[in-house]
Amino acid sequence: MEFRPRNYVVEEQSHALPRSRAGYHPLSSPSPHTLLHQDGDDDIVENRTNEEVFFDPLRAPDSNASVEIADGQGFESSSNRNDDSVQLQTKEWTSFKRLLMQRFPVSKMISVSSMSNTIVRGGKAHEKSSTSMHLEELDDPQKSSEESAKVITRQEYVSRLHELKDEINRAWHDEDRVKSLKLSIKLEHLQVGCQASNGYIRFKFLSNIVCPFYALGRKLSLLKMDPKFAPYQRILEQVMFVLMPKKLAITGFVRLDRSESFFRACEVHFVFAFFLLCFYSNYLELAILPCWRFLTEQPAESLNRLVMMTRGLADPVAFAYCHLYIAHRAQRLPLYDTGYLITCVNDIKLVFTRISSAKETAHGSLAGSKRSLVSLMEPAVEFIMKCIFNDGSLRRVGKVLVELGLGRSHEELFGGPPCVSIVLHHLLKELPTDVIGSHAVDILHLIKCSNDYSYDQFLNYRLLGLRLCEQISQIGTVDAIVNEVIQVVSQCGLDEYLKVVDAYLDIILQNQMDGYLKTILEEISELASDKVIAEDELAGLQSILVKVLSHFKDLEDVFSLNHFLQILDLMHGSSRSIVNMHILDMATRNGYICDPTTIQLLFEISQAMHNDTDIANMKNDDNHQQARLISRFVRMVDHGAEYERHLAFLVECRGAFGSISELKEILVHSSNCLATKALKDEKKHLSFIKSCIAFSEVTIPSISGQIKQLHLYLETAEVALLGGLVSHSDGLIGSALTCLESFDWMEGSRAAVDSDRILSAIQKLFSLLITVPGDPEVGILHIPKRILSIICSQSWSPKIKARIFCAILSLSATLSQGRLPYRTLHPEIMGNDLLFFGDSSYVHELVSLAESALENLVDVIEQEPSRAARGSMSLEACNCMASSFKINEHVSPVCSKLIETAKSCLSAKDKYLISTLSFLDKNLPAATVTPSIVI
């Protein structure tokens, strides 16, 4: 076998493409005028002047594209608009109730009367007259109460209500009117027998049960009176007058006239009658409130009457939630005035005032805490306020504020008396931003005057700040507002101070009020210096410091703020880690970090963040991010020409952040980069380069992953060779080969990734070996021979082995050349082409290595089970042989065998096969061409 001589300089020049400077950048966006005049056709240019020219589909989407609306689509969408709004309201109401269930969980057990318990159990009870029951109650009230009260689960109670509802529906559809009426009476007894005294629990049950009945009633009420029902009409009227409480007729809840049938007057289905028998009067009429549109032309007129009726409820919670249900059901009416909602708010304000002035007693209705009672009533105020300001204009807002008693006129919206704090809080939530921005000072005075038990005053200050931040540019008197707030909150504790200041900090930063910022940091430092900071306070400090960091662009400006670092030192736990992460992100965002003081401070911050968290536990995404930020910080540090100081910094990081595997790789890269910089300096710091290489060599074994270690060893060996340290380079290459020997091949999808990385590392090693001088004492080619031995001993895939054997053939052919394609830049290191020039034993060793690799290559190709892969491997090996050796009587039979294998495995039209045959025809001598190579 004879190696093919090659002139790499001539080959490079022959394969280089001719280059010429382009007139414009191919990725630039030329002007339409330039493109139009490049056509050279004046007529086409004239026709295109009035048309839009499309240049790049990724940069200029068609702005004239339009979608035609089919006929009738607009009408259909308008007709479905009301249904969509109803569905949206239903979803919002369901979400609101779910939120209430999470906020105020109720007991799973409720108490019902004995009659109701019988209905729940589904059995029959012995019926007693009302007179006997009343006499028993007078004789022994306690015994009567114990016998009549039964405790059942809440789920069982609700399930029985749903069962009765389903039975009523089935009986109605089966036209069994009498059974429907009886079931309705049962349902009414079950509801009345419930002794849940909490108005909130009743609201929960009633809102879940009544609304589904309304859905049925609305469908049935669209029908006229069923003639089949006429025989039962008189029975129904009698039952209604016997069972219905007289107060309904007295209060006007339902107008019944014996002389004129109720059903003939309203012409709706009799389902309204047993609705009235099923539930409490208020909730019942609210449930069927939308059905009034079938009875009167102005169904909204009944809202004020219902609000007046609700005033009779003594329980404050039941009172509040009944108002809430009024607001919810009124949304089903097509048009309604919000005056009744304002009345609801004023009534609730009156209840709050009574609760505030009432004295708590041990057995009174206010035995619980006032604050807990207010918290139960708060959702009602919140929901009603949302309904008031759903679609309110600025003029309407003025009217609402005047009617609520907050303003004296439309010009003076906030000049009235103080307001209940909780009502004011939810009012501020719903007011338009323009109103808040233009009357911020008046609102501040109102908040200051409205200080009662119902809501914490500082939360109203905080809410005002948050609302002002929605449109900071529209705030008129910023300085007066901030000054007033700072004076007020200076008397508060740390937690309240942080929550209020946090809301106004965006206003202070955007208006560049540096004096107020210094005052705030100073106050925080004084309040937090002599105490253990709680979790809520840590969250407030975190928010404030993060906002400050986000506002400034230069980290040095942040560190120059008084008390900033002092406040940071007072923090601990995850809040401090989050602030530290923002600091590191800000520090590494704008390029390299060169200031020694900043580097030391960031190192201490990174060390504190590393100590506070378990970065070794890589299951946490936050820990991943912290590790990346610390690694990025170390990579961005630059001490300039102070190489020893930078190396000392890397050593310090190695000890402080030893558990971050990603950082160890960066330390090795940084150390090698530092050595390369020192080599480029005029002063050849040989001892410093040795220190860098020693640091990398010590750090690499601690990195997890043999493939990572292999690449890092080769990188460090290249740096050592660049510095003229041949012995160090040989030792690092030996360590890389040790990693290759101990590599544990993985099964599955990971194996494909590892195989590519292994192949890439070995090919990189072969490229490095071209510049590494051979050592005659241990063998000139001891490294390639060791690699060949490792490959033969490993159970790797035939495809990987074939490519490695081809790389060994290419390496042998390259080392045999009279002039190597490249060499190291160090002048004292000579390549093998100079060291073994004219040495025949050197060439014989290369030929022997190539023969061994070629023999193993042919065997590996035959072991490949896939026919397509075997054909491609054969062609690849044939091309490698034709490029490395002269085609003679020793090489030609092997090439012929490989071509036969490829022809048997691949199609005759395979492009790779055709190009390989063409290449062989050009390089094979005419005498050695055999028929087996010709198709």
Order of alpha helices (4+ residues) and beta strands (2+ residues): alpha-alpha-alpha-alpha-alpha-beta-alpha-alpha-alpha-beta-alpha-alpha-alpha-alpha-alpha-alpha-alpha-alpha-alpha-alpha-alpha-alpha-alpha-alpha-alpha-alpha-alpha-alpha-alpha-alpha-alpha-alpha-alpha-alpha-alpha-alpha-alpha-alpha-alpha-alpha-alpha-alpha-alpha-alpha-alpha-alpha-alpha-alpha-alpha
